[in-house]
Each structure stands twice: as structure tokens, then as C-alpha cells.
Amino acid sequence: MERHVQSYVVLATPERGHAETLALAQATLAANALPGSVTAAEVVIDGSQLGEGYGIPTLAMREAVELLARTEGLLLDPVYSGKAFAGLLAAIRGGTFRPGEAVLYVMTGGVPGLFAYREVFGALTTAEI
């Protein structure tokens, strides 16, 4: 089975992001008792979601965070997970993945980071989410 591991880095260097993503992908396979392994060549690093810089919100991140909260009830951290999910949405919309293809998104953080970005998301009520 061919695997494609995509990582969106917003702080780490591409080299460090590659190494950490490879380790995380291998650990995910092991933790879920999945066959095979991930090779370094299968890991793709993308810095397109950084925006103006680390910790600086982007419109794509806001859309991604709000979409996942509204449709799935999952709260993403704006700095890392929100920007990574924005990258995944861009990849899906851009045709990187075929319709019906299985995609695993690893969410590495959530709720605490949202409090630092209240001004970005406004005063959302539970009815809006």
C-alpha cells in the first residue's frame, strides 16, 4: 500500500518538520497495529500555510477551524492544527486526493490555543458553532 504523508509546518524548519513527521507517522502505524512502514521519501513537507508568520492567523485557518467546529464538533488549535487543516482543505479542493480516498488527519492540539485568539473568531455562540 502506497502512503503519502503530508505535513504543514508553521514553526519548525523543513528538515526538523520532516524528521518529526516521519517519526509521528511511524508511531501512528505502530500504535494502531497497521502493517508496513512509512519511508522518508513518502513524507512531504509544506510551508504554504504559515501566512505572515508563526502565531499570526490566516483567513484559511479561521475558515478551517470554524468548519471543523461547526460540522464535526472538533476544536482545533489555531497556531498548528488550524493551519494544518487549512492545508488539508486546500489539498482536497486542489485535487491532491481522489474522491473516496481515505485520508487520516492527526490533530495534535485543540481547545487551549483558542482562548488566545478570541478577537480572530469573535464572540461565537454555541448556536453559531
C-alpha positions, -999 to 999 in steps of 0.1 A, spaced: 0 0 0 14 34 -10 13 60 16 15 98 13 23 117 44 17 154 42 28 178 69 22 215 72 49 233 91 44 267 107 74 269 130 99 241 125 125 241 98 116 218 68 143 194 79 130 192 115 94 190 104 103 161 81 120 142 108 92 148 133 65 139 108 83 107 98 86 97 135 49 106 142 37 86 111 57 56 121 44 58 157 9 61 144 12 29 124 27 11 153 1 23 178 -27 12 156 -11 -21 147 -12 -12 110 10 -31 86 40 -17 67 61 14 75 65 50 63 97 59 45 114 93 44 106 96 7 68 93 15 69 124 37 61 157 21 66 190 39 46 220 30 51 255 44 23 272 25 0 277 55 24 298 75 9 330 63 26 362 76 43 342 104 41 318 133 11 325 155 -4 350 131 -39 340 120 -48 335 84 -82 335 67 -78 299 56 -70 289 92 -101 307 105 -123 290 79 -108 256 87 -112 260 125 -148 272 121 -157 245 96 -145 216 118 -161 231 149 -194 236 131 -196 203 112 -177 178 135 -176 195 169 -138 194 170 -119 224 182 -86 229 166 -56 249 179 -53 280 156 -15 280 155 -8 244 144 -38 223 138 -59 250 123 -33 259 98 -26 222 90 -63 215 85 -64 246 62 -37 229 42 -56 197 40 -87 215 28 -66 232 1 -51 199 -9 -86 183 -11 -100 212 -31 -69 212 -53 -74 175 -63 -45 161 -43 -68 133 -30 -93 114 -52 -130 113 -42 -135 85 -17 -98 81 -9 -90 75 27 -73 104 45 -61 104 81 -57 138 98 -38 138 130 -50 165 153 -22 173 178 -39 201 198 -71 220 204 -90 240 229 -64 259 250 -50 278 220 -84 291 210 -85 314 240 -56 334 228 -74 341 195 -108 354 207 -105 385 186 -100 364 154 -131 343 160 -153 369 176 -179 362 202 -193 330 188 -223 314 205 -229 277 206 -257 283 181 -232 296 155 -208 267 160 
